[in-house]
Amino acid sequence: MPDLRLRVKTCILGSHPIGWGRYYMDWAGNCVCETHRSQVQFCVSCGRFCDTHAINVGGGDMLCSICQRNIITEEQCASMARWIKECYRRTPIGHVEMCRLRSMTPEQLRQRSGRPGVLGLAQGVGRDYTVFFYRHISVVAFADILAHELLHIWQYDHNISPDAVHCEGFCNLGSYFILNAIGNAEAKARIERQLQSPDPVYGEGLRIMKHYYDHGGWQEAIRELRVKS
């Protein structure tokens, strides 16, 4: 959640000095005053407050001006996928099957997944896998999504079918692991949001699986996943 502070800042929506009034701050240090608090929207990619140059990319999702300039390229997608797979290879997770990568609009993702607000989705026939991902995202957001979806593929490949809490929690643990390795401010903000998420499946699942990871690394997390399968 944004921090409530009492310092002199400028409102990202009104561009006016806030003075000593109450305001709210996002992870990147952008501020919004009390008057504009109800109008502020969050960037679907990085989670910053959206400024007045943000655009609607479909489905009501807003993309901030910074992320508009830094949408991940096809080459960056391929490079990040190789790096994430190598990070996993060096752990007890080991090899993760190759997959195709396909970017989609919010509406296309909603239609394919059957749910609104989906940013990534792994599907496959046999061992022929595709990861579908939200088109308008930063490199860090893509890493977060792909790290999660690759562990769905890993579970499919190892015939592991736990309940939703442990399944999604394990995948979110992958995101946590990769975001930690990236370690920049955006990655740290994403970790914080995930760890504090009240969602009973994704948030609580991550906290459960991270408990095992913290006590015994990937081996303990994998053992617990298999127990719940």
Secondary structure in CASP SS format (residue, H / E / C, confidence):
PFRMAT SS
TARGET T0000
AUTHOR 0000-0000-0000
METHOD secondary structure of the structure
MODEL  1
M C 1.00
P C 1.00
D E 1.00
L E 1.00
R E 1.00
L C 1.00
R C 1.00
V C 1.00
K C 1.00
T E 1.00
C E 1.00
I C 1.00
L C 1.00
G C 1.00
S C 1.00
H C 1.00
P E 1.00
I C 1.00
G C 1.00
W C 1.00
G C 1.00
R C 1.00
Y E 1.00
Y E 1.00
M E 1.00
D C 1.00
W C 1.00
A C 1.00
G C 1.00
N C 1.00
C E 1.00
V E 1.00
C E 1.00
E C 1.00
T C 1.00
H C 1.00
R H 1.00
S H 1.00
Q H 1.00
V C 1.00
Q C 1.00
F E 1.00
C E 1.00
V C 1.00
S C 1.00
C C 1.00
G C 1.00
R C 1.00
F E 1.00
C C 1.00
D C 1.00
T C 1.00
H C 1.00
A C 1.00
I E 1.00
N E 1.00
V E 1.00
G E 1.00
G C 1.00
G C 1.00
D E 1.00
M E 1.00
L E 1.00
C C 1.00
S H 1.00
I H 1.00
C H 1.00
Q H 1.00
R C 1.00
N C 1.00
I C 1.00
I C 1.00
T C 1.00
E H 1.00
E H 1.00
Q H 1.00
C H 1.00
A H 1.00
S H 1.00
M H 1.00
A H 1.00
R H 1.00
W H 1.00
I H 1.00
K H 1.00
E H 1.00
C H 1.00
Y H 1.00
R H 1.00
R C 1.00
T C 1.00
P C 1.00
I C 1.00
G C 1.00
H C 1.00
V C 1.00
E C 1.00
M C 1.00
C E 1.00
R E 1.00
L E 1.00
R E 1.00
S E 1.00
M E 1.00
T C 1.00
P H 1.00
E H 1.00
Q H 1.00
L H 1.00
R H 1.00
Q H 1.00
R H 1.00
S H 1.00
G C 1.00
R C 1.00
P C 1.00
G C 1.00
V C 1.00
L C 1.00
G E 1.00
L E 1.00
A E 1.00
Q E 1.00
G E 1.00
V E 1.00
G C 1.00
R C 1.00
D E 1.00
Y E 1.00
T E 1.00
V E 1.00
F E 1.00
F E 1.00
Y E 1.00
R C 1.00
H C 1.00
I C 1.00
S C 1.00
V H 1.00
V H 1.00
A H 1.00
F H 1.00
A H 1.00
D H 1.00
I H 1.00
L H 1.00
A H 1.00
H H 1.00
E H 1.00
L H 1.00
L H 1.00
H H 1.00
I H 1.00
W H 1.00
Q H 1.00
Y H 1.00
D H 1.00
H C 1.00
N C 1.00
I C 1.00
S C 1.00
P C 1.00
D C 1.00
A H 1.00
V H 1.00
H H 1.00
C H 1.00
E H 1.00
G H 1.00
F H 1.00
C H 1.00
N H 1.00
L H 1.00
G H 1.00
S H 1.00
Y H 1.00
F H 1.00
I H 1.00
L H 1.00
N H 1.00
A H 1.00
I H 1.00
G C 1.00
N C 1.00
A H 1.00
E H 1.00
A H 1.00
K H 1.00
A H 1.00
R H 1.00
I H 1.00
E H 1.00
R H 1.00
Q H 1.00
L H 1.00
Q H 1.00
S C 1.00
P C 1.00
D C 1.00
P C 1.00
V C 1.00
Y H 1.00
G H 1.00
E H 1.00
G H 1.00
L H 1.00
R H 1.00
I H 1.00
M H 1.00
K H 1.00
H H 1.00
Y H 1.00
Y H 1.00
D H 1.00
H H 1.00
G H 1.00
G H 1.00
W H 1.00
Q H 1.00
E H 1.00
A H 1.00
I H 1.00
R H 1.00
E H 1.00
L H 1.00
R H 1.00
V H 1.00
K C 1.00
S C 1.00
END
